[in-house]
């Protein structure tokens, strides 16, 4: 069967100036199965940037991005490509139908998706809106309620006051403000605690500031002193060597000269009385 004729010159002029095709510059990443539609957006941007408009050429450039398993699933399109007017469109439609998430999957991604993590609330909202099925209202109370429940408890309580605001993005901006303020407080608390630890290390103290002390330091107040508690006095017993069960000590001469002492100053209690040398 002969292929249909290409577009007329008038139709090509309506599409604007034609960029010289440079298919050798088209580099497509392996197909993103979990983000099939986003992959085609980037692929077609690559085609346009390099002047590739012919459907057959786009079809040929797309095939290397498909794994063997995927090629097995689009075999019908491959076999009929030579007879199709727009083989690239046929291939794209087949791949999207195979791998695009259905509406139930999209809804579950919105409801059970990842938590806030290190992102700003507005970034979380954009992710949720991208997963929202087509036609669903991004400003509905239900959607905003799901967004609110994905926030940490402390942010949720603060943002809940503004829950009925009409626009979801405006609600996310309010959440961003609380998010920035919370992170600033945590950073200041960490800085004060680090400074306190450095000071205690310099003075030989290993006690860390308690939470209320850190808060007081942040607010410019004085650290609350703990009430003085007098510790009971315990006399430290000093062990001494014994001789025959009696309390013994060391005389001055033996303490000074050791075994070189020529006599003992206190033979009755000095345990070194038997060690008498000749000299000192």
Buried (B, 14 or more C-beta within 10 A) or exposed (E): EEEEEEEEEEEEEEEEEEEEBEBEEBEBEEBBBEBBEEBBEEBBEBBEEBBBBBBBBBBBBBBEBBEEEBEEBBEEBBEEBEEBEBBBEBBBEBBEEEBBBEEEEBBEBBEEEEEBEEBBBBBBBBBBBEBBBEEBEBEEEEBBEBBBEBBEEEBBEBBEEBBEBEEBEEBBBBBBEBBEEBEEEEEEBEEBBEEBBEEBEEEEEEEEBEEEBBBBBBEEEEEEEEEEEEEEEEEEEEEEEEBEEEEBEBBEBBEEBEEBBEEBBBEEBBBBBEEBEEEE
